[in-house]
Amino acid sequence: MHSIVRQNLSVRISTVLAMASLLCGLLAAGQTAPAANDWKAVEQALERSGQLQSDGAYKFGLPRGDLKVTVDGVQVKPTLALGSWVAFSSPGQDGMLMGDLVLAEDEVSPVMLALQENGLQITALHNHVLHETPRVMYMHIAGHGDAVKLADGVKKVIALTKTAAPAQPPSAPPALEMDTAAIDQILGHKGKVNGGVYQIGVPRAEKITDGGMPVPASMGLATALNFQPTGGAKRRSPATSSF
């Protein structure tokens, strides 16, 4: 009789302990798993502020204001063709990263090595601008996994460049010396003013996936048409690219 009581009591205690362990696990998971729109940990890892895009991606602009690049005597604004960026599909464990890093020629090798050491992929290395001085290169990157770890890797890579923290934009940006309404009408897409440049993004119409995961258009699947006024009759736009 005493043996049966002890056995029943042991079973009950084991059941209670198992349920308590499961509850603790669920609570811990609830504390560590970020919500779909909780990007605080990613921002802290990258040590920069990003912006939520209309398609759900979270994008960080990394303009190379430190680079003084000229083409035919005209200084290129960072938002025209010198804007590094990275974007994330989600803040959780199963995140996807894509980006484009604008690099001086002597930054290419150390950045490439650091990307490999931090588990990030190099998907392309090419130029976007012709006849520029000094020469700049564009390194497209990608990654899959924990979004916070990916952001930490990007931070280590960016530290090898002279990319500065983004400056606070002016409260009232100056008007552009160009007919933006006419540009919108001709292209059939409406743009926006950003850092003295008129930017128009044309996203791909079809659904694109990478490793079975849908890729938001703001993560590099939009053709960028950027216009910078140069004074007089000149207008300059670089070769189209994704941004």
C-alpha positions in Angstrom: 0.0 0.0 0.0 2.7 2.4 1.0 4.6 1.4 -2.2 1.6 2.3 -4.4 1.2 5.7 -2.7 4.9 6.4 -3.2 4.7 5.5 -6.8 1.7 7.6 -7.5 3.3 10.6 -5.7 6.5 10.1 -7.7 4.5 10.1 -10.9 2.7 13.3 -9.9 5.9 15.1 -8.9 7.5 14.1 -12.2 4.5 15.4 -14.2 4.5 18.7 -12.3 8.2 19.1 -12.9 7.9 18.3 -16.6 5.0 20.9 -16.9 7.0 23.5 -15.0 10.0 22.9 -17.3 7.8 23.2 -20.4 6.3 26.4 -19.1 9.7 27.9 -18.3 10.8 27.0 -21.8 7.8 28.7 -23.3 8.3 31.8 -21.2 12.0 32.0 -22.1 11.1 31.6 -25.8 8.6 34.4 -25.5 11.3 36.6 -24.0 13.9 36.0 -26.6 11.9 35.5 -29.8 11.4 39.0 -31.3 8.1 40.1 -32.8 7.8 40.5 -36.6 8.3 44.3 -36.3 10.8 44.4 -33.3 14.1 45.5 -34.8 15.7 46.9 -31.7 18.2 44.0 -31.3 19.2 44.3 -34.9 19.7 48.1 -34.6 21.7 47.6 -31.4 23.9 45.0 -33.1 24.6 47.2 -36.1 24.8 50.3 -33.9 22.7 52.3 -36.4 19.0 53.1 -37.0 17.1 51.6 -39.9 13.7 52.2 -41.5 10.8 49.8 -42.0 9.9 49.5 -45.7 6.4 49.2 -47.1 7.1 45.6 -48.1 8.1 44.5 -44.6 11.9 44.6 -45.0 14.1 46.7 -42.6 16.7 48.8 -44.4 19.8 50.6 -43.2 21.4 53.4 -45.3 25.2 53.7 -45.1 26.0 56.7 -47.3 29.7 57.2 -48.1 29.9 60.9 -47.3 33.6 60.5 -46.6 34.3 59.8 -50.3 34.8 62.8 -52.5 34.2 61.4 -56.0 34.0 63.5 -59.1 32.9 62.8 -62.7 33.8 65.3 -65.4 34.4 67.9 -62.7 31.1 67.3 -61.0 31.1 66.1 -57.4 28.8 63.0 -56.9 26.4 63.3 -54.0 26.3 60.2 -51.7 22.7 59.6 -52.4 23.3 59.6 -56.2 25.7 56.7 -56.4 27.7 56.4 -53.1 25.0 54.9 -50.8 25.9 51.6 -49.2 23.0 49.8 -47.7 21.9 46.5 -46.1 18.3 45.2 -45.6 16.8 42.4 -43.5 13.7 40.3 -44.3 12.9 39.6 -40.6 14.5 40.2 -37.1 14.4 36.5 -36.1 16.5 33.4 -36.4 15.5 32.7 -40.0 16.5 36.1 -41.4 17.8 37.0 -44.8 20.2 39.9 -45.5 21.0 41.6 -48.8 23.1 44.7 -49.4 25.5 46.7 -51.5 28.7 48.2 -50.1 30.4 51.1 -51.8 34.1 50.8 -51.4 37.3 52.6 -52.1 39.7 50.4 -54.1 42.0 49.7 -51.1 39.0 48.6 -49.0 38.0 45.8 -51.3 40.4 43.1 -50.1 40.0 43.6 -46.3 36.2 43.9 -46.6 36.0 40.7 -48.8 38.1 38.8 -46.2 36.0 40.1 -43.3 32.7 39.1 -45.0 34.0 35.6 -45.4 35.1 35.4 -41.8 31.7 36.5 -40.6 29.7 34.0 -42.7 28.4 36.6 -45.3 28.3 35.9 -49.0 29.8 38.1 -51.8 27.4 37.9 -54.7 29.0 40.5 -57.0 31.9 43.0 -57.3 31.7 45.6 -60.1 31.4 49.3 -60.8 28.4 51.5 -61.2 30.0 54.7 -62.4 32.3 55.4 -65.3 35.4 57.8 -65.4 35.1 58.7 -61.7 37.9 59.9 -59.6 38.9 58.3 -57.3 37.7 54.8 -58.4 35.0 53.2 -56.3 33.7 49.6 -56.4 30.4 48.1 -55.4 30.3 44.8 -53.5 26.9 43.1 -53.3 26.4 40.9 -50.2 23.9 38.3 -48.9 23.4 36.2 -45.8 20.9 33.8 -44.1 20.4 33.0 -40.4 20.0 34.9 -37.2 19.4 38.6 -38.0 21.3 39.9 -35.0 24.4 37.8 -35.8 24.2 39.0 -39.4 24.0 42.6 -38.3 27.0 42.1 -36.0 29.0 40.7 -38.9 28.0 43.7 -41.0 29.1 46.1 -38.2 32.6 44.4 -38.1 32.9 44.8 -41.9 31.8 48.4 -42.0 34.4 49.2 -39.3 37.1 48.4 -41.9 35.9 51.3 -44.0 35.6 55.0 -43.4 31.8 54.9 -43.6 30.6 57.6 -41.1 27.5 57.6 -39.1 24.6 59.1 -41.1 24.2 62.8 -40.5 20.9 64.2 -39.4 19.0 65.4 -42.5 17.9 69.0 -42.7 14.4 69.8 -41.6 13.6 71.6 -44.9 15.7 70.2 -47.8 16.4 72.7 -50.6 14.3 72.4 -53.7 15.9 70.7 -56.7 16.7 72.6 -59.9 14.8 70.2 -62.1 11.3 69.4 -63.3 10.6 66.3 -61.2 6.9 66.2 -62.3 8.0 65.9 -65.9 10.4 63.1 -64.9 7.6 61.2 -63.1 5.3 61.6 -66.1 7.9 60.3 -68.6 9.0 57.3 -66.5 5.5 56.5 -65.2 6.8 56.3 -61.6 6.9 58.8 -58.8 10.2 59.5 -57.1 11.4 61.2 -53.9 14.0 63.8 -53.0 16.9 62.4 -50.9 20.0 64.3 -50.1 19.8 66.7 -53.0 19.1 63.8 -55.5 15.8 62.8 -57.1 15.4 59.0 -56.7 13.0 56.7 -58.5 12.7 53.0 -57.7 11.1 50.6 -60.2 10.5 47.2 -58.5 10.4 44.0 -60.4 6.8 42.9 -61.1 7.3 39.1 -60.6 7.8 37.3 -57.3 11.5 36.5 -56.6 12.6 33.9 -54.1 16.0 33.0 -52.7 16.4 29.6 -51.1 12.7 29.3 -51.1 12.3 32.6 -49.2 10.4 35.5 -50.9 12.7 38.5 -51.4 11.0 41.9 -50.8 11.6 44.4 -53.6 13.4 46.9 -51.3 16.1 44.3 -50.7 17.7 44.9 -54.1 14.9 44.0 -56.6 14.2 47.5 -57.7 15.9 49.4 -60.5 17.2 52.7 -59.3 17.1 55.8 -61.4 18.8 58.7 -59.6 19.0 62.3 -60.9 21.4 64.9 -59.5 21.2 68.6 -60.7 24.6 69.9 -61.7 23.7 73.5 -62.6 22.9 75.1 -66.0 21.7 72.6 -68.6 23.6 69.6 -67.2 21.9 66.8 -65.5 23.6 63.7 -64.4 22.3 60.2 -63.7 24.5 57.2 -63.1 24.0 53.8 -64.7 20.9 52.2 -63.3 21.4 49.9 -60.4 19.4 48.2 -57.6 19.0 49.8 -54.3 
